[in-house]
Amino acid sequence: MPVSKMKWKKYTIKTTTAAEDLVSGMLMDLGMEGVQIEDNIQLSESDTKAMFVDILPELPPDEGIGMVSFYLESDNEGVHFPEGIKDEEDMRIKIAQGLKELEDFVDVGEGTITSDETEDKDWINNWKQYFKPFMVNDIVIKPTWEEVPDDMVGRMVVDIDPGTAFGTGSHETTQLVIKQMEKYINNETELLDVGTGSGILSVIGLMLGAKHVIGTDLDPNAIIATDENMEANGISKERYEVIEGNIIDDPAIKNHIGFEKYDVVTANILADIIIPLLPEILPHMKINGILITSGIINMKEQAVKDAFRSLDGFEIVETTYQGEWVSVTAKRVK
Ligand SMILES: C[S@@+](CC[C@H](N)C(=O)[O-])C[C@H]1O[C@@H](n2cnc3c(N)ncnc32)[C@H](O)[C@@H]1O
């Protein structure tokens, strides 16, 4: 699929941090898509988890200003406004009315609207320009829309389009798991991939010879992406299953996955999620089964290891590092 080169016009409303969510909602009601908020409020714990960052960025002080932006497609005929909006003037009037209604509930601040010159920007597909074929050990990982470069021909090739799910393979945490999988997966392996994202680890597990994989994720986009990536790599439906749900607290998922069944389990999720996952994953593993955890920022290495050691059943066999990230591999010993 070629990288889309649509043109977009960006409009930005200067408001307050208190009003930014309401302003976004108002814009979405008017039919705007891709609404973005920028402010200097520190991310909450749940936001950081969703964004997969363990370290909070240092931001300048929050001065209560929030910028809410949206993008409209534009071409030679001009900007394409959502249904019900005639032109730019009509849009500005409708937004001003919307802000006025919100004023009864919250301080909307300046409420000024600025626009950027039309730019060649596609915020959904932009990242694709930077996703190029690369290698992890001997495995070539490439976007589905790129050819295998000449110097990488003849190796195992994994095609990936993560869509909106996590997992191009370029993140250190994913690479740490792939390198461990190469050591432990063989033709007898039953694999469980907790937090499958794009399905990249499941696909690689099967390509390395695993008999079957079950992937789980909380994100419905991960299910779609995994199906697509299995197909892109010519993997038949009998070899895998991907399910939406949480093995931490959903007994139906636990029963479905089955107990004492897995030779290898991968879990590339944040340390704060891995810690409560460990006792839940243990009973699904065979004795001598291997659990490869990743997504652990170095400052949380000790906490994850303490969690492993507090459980009667795991023995840590290896710790590997890439950049500021850590992967802990453990064996089920009883
Ligand atoms: C860092 S991504 C890893 C994606 C892919 N496995 C990789 O290695 O590139 C973590 C994934 O875990 C999912 N996740 C978070 N908590 C989970 C849980 N309790 N059970 C299953 N998946 C979870 C997220 O939705 C996200 O897709």
The ligand as a MOL file (V3000), in Angstrom:
LIG
                    3D

  0  0  0     0  0            999 V3000
M  V30 BEGIN CTAB
M  V30 COUNTS 27 29 0 0 0
M  V30 BEGIN ATOM
M  V30 1 C 3.8770 -2.9960 24.1370 0
M  V30 2 S 2.4920 -3.6800 23.3770 0 CHG=1
M  V30 3 C 3.2380 -5.1860 22.7630 0
M  V30 4 C 2.7720 -5.5740 21.3800 0
M  V30 5 C 3.5650 -6.7150 20.7440 0
M  V30 6 N 3.3820 -7.9550 21.5000 0
M  V30 7 C 5.0320 -6.3790 20.6560 0
M  V30 8 O 5.8190 -7.0210 21.3670 0
M  V30 9 O 5.4140 -5.5020 19.8790 0 CHG=-1
M  V30 10 C 1.5500 -4.2060 24.7660 0
M  V30 11 C 0.1750 -4.7330 24.4110 0
M  V30 12 O -0.3970 -5.2860 25.5830 0
M  V30 13 C -1.7720 -5.0090 25.6170 0
M  V30 14 N -2.2030 -5.1950 27.0250 0
M  V30 15 C -2.0810 -4.3620 28.0760 0
M  V30 16 N -2.5500 -4.9630 29.2070 0
M  V30 17 C -2.9700 -6.2040 28.8430 0
M  V30 18 C -3.5530 -7.3090 29.5420 0
M  V30 19 N -3.8030 -7.2610 30.8480 0
M  V30 20 N -3.8670 -8.4180 28.8340 0
M  V30 21 C -3.6230 -8.4810 27.5080 0
M  V30 22 N -3.0800 -7.4700 26.7990 0
M  V30 23 C -2.7540 -6.3580 27.4520 0
M  V30 24 C -1.8540 -3.6140 25.0260 0
M  V30 25 O -3.1530 -3.3600 24.5210 0
M  V30 26 C -0.7960 -3.6750 23.9210 0
M  V30 27 O -1.3530 -4.1050 22.6920 0
M  V30 END ATOM
M  V30 BEGIN BOND
M  V30 1 1 1 2
M  V30 2 1 2 3
M  V30 3 1 2 10
M  V30 4 1 3 4
M  V30 5 1 4 5
M  V30 6 1 5 6
M  V30 7 1 5 7
M  V30 8 2 7 8
M  V30 9 1 7 9
M  V30 10 1 10 11
M  V30 11 1 11 12
M  V30 12 1 11 26
M  V30 13 1 12 13
M  V30 14 1 13 14
M  V30 15 1 13 24
M  V30 16 1 14 15
M  V30 17 1 14 23
M  V30 18 2 15 16
M  V30 19 1 16 17
M  V30 20 1 17 18
M  V30 21 2 17 23
M  V30 22 1 18 19
M  V30 23 2 18 20
M  V30 24 1 20 21
M  V30 25 2 21 22
M  V30 26 1 22 23
M  V30 27 1 24 25
M  V30 28 1 24 26
M  V30 29 1 26 27
M  V30 END BOND
M  V30 END CTAB
M  END
